Amino acid sequence: MEWSVVVALLVVATSLSLLFIGVLWSALIAFGHRHYLFGVGSLICFPIALWYCIKYRAHSGEALRFLLPGVVLCSLCAVAGYLVFQNVSFS
């Protein structure tokens, strides 16, 4: 039981780290290419960073390599967490 918690925490931490690095990298690329609204928007709301990376793939392909796995892993962890805590009673 304890090892499953450790593995789950490592997966969540890795996915959040990938997501965070991808958002920061895409914001820096947006600022570098003078897309200031995308840069500020990426820092405020991460789906804008995903939109920017998909829209400007030629500029931000490297940031997309961090952002997409982070989004996918975070989504999988959220679904798994929901399914686990739906069956747990705290009484």
C-alpha positions as CSV (number, residue, x, y, z in Angstrom):
1,M,0.0,0.0,0.0
2,E,2.8,2.5,0.9
3,W,4.7,1.8,-2.4
4,S,1.6,2.5,-4.5
5,V,1.3,5.9,-2.7
6,V,4.9,6.7,-3.4
7,V,4.6,5.7,-7.1
8,A,1.4,7.8,-7.4
9,L,3.1,10.8,-5.9
10,L,6.1,10.5,-8.2
11,V,3.8,10.3,-11.3
12,V,1.8,13.3,-10.2
13,A,5.0,15.3,-9.4
14,T,6.5,14.4,-12.7
15,S,3.4,15.3,-14.7
16,L,3.1,18.7,-12.9
17,S,6.7,19.4,-13.4
18,L,6.4,18.7,-17.2
19,L,3.3,20.9,-17.3
20,F,5.0,23.7,-15.4
21,I,8.2,23.6,-17.5
22,G,6.2,23.5,-20.7
23,V,4.1,26.5,-19.7
24,L,7.1,28.6,-18.7
25,W,9.0,27.6,-21.8
26,S,6.1,28.5,-24.1
27,A,5.6,31.9,-22.3
28,L,9.3,32.7,-22.8
29,I,9.1,31.7,-26.5
30,A,6.0,33.9,-26.9
31,F,7.7,36.9,-25.3
32,G,10.8,36.2,-27.5
33,H,8.7,36.4,-30.6
34,R,6.9,39.5,-29.4
35,H,3.6,37.7,-28.8
36,Y,3.0,39.5,-25.5
37,L,-0.7,38.6,-25.1
38,F,0.1,34.9,-25.5
39,G,3.0,35.2,-23.1
40,V,1.0,36.8,-20.4
41,G,-2.0,34.6,-21.1
42,S,0.2,31.5,-20.8
43,L,1.3,32.5,-17.4
44,I,-2.2,33.2,-16.2
45,C,-4.0,30.3,-17.8
46,F,-2.1,27.2,-19.1
47,P,-4.6,26.2,-21.8
48,I,-3.5,29.4,-23.6
49,A,0.1,28.0,-23.6
50,L,-1.2,24.8,-25.2
51,W,-3.1,26.9,-27.8
52,Y,0.0,28.9,-28.5
53,C,2.2,25.9,-28.9
54,I,-0.2,24.3,-31.4
55,K,-0.8,27.5,-33.3
56,Y,3.0,28.3,-33.7
57,R,4.5,24.8,-33.9
58,A,7.5,26.1,-35.8
59,H,8.6,28.3,-32.9
60,S,7.5,26.4,-29.9
61,G,7.9,22.7,-30.9
62,E,10.3,22.2,-28.0
63,A,7.9,23.5,-25.4
64,L,5.2,21.3,-26.9
65,R,7.3,18.3,-26.1
66,F,7.0,19.1,-22.4
67,L,3.5,20.5,-22.4
68,L,1.7,17.6,-24.1
69,P,3.0,14.8,-21.9
70,G,2.3,17.0,-18.9
71,V,-1.3,17.5,-19.9
72,V,-1.8,13.9,-20.7
73,L,-0.3,12.6,-17.5
74,C,-2.1,15.2,-15.4
75,S,-5.4,14.2,-17.0
76,L,-4.7,10.5,-16.4
77,C,-3.8,11.2,-12.7
78,A,-7.0,13.2,-12.3
79,V,-9.2,10.4,-13.7
80,A,-7.4,7.8,-11.6
81,G,-7.7,9.9,-8.5
82,Y,-11.3,10.4,-9.1
83,L,-12.0,6.7,-9.6
84,V,-10.0,5.8,-6.5
85,F,-11.6,8.4,-4.2
86,Q,-15.1,7.6,-5.5
87,N,-14.8,4.2,-3.9
88,V,-13.2,5.3,-0.6
89,S,-15.3,6.0,2.5
90,F,-13.8,8.3,5.1
91,S,-15.8,7.0,8.1
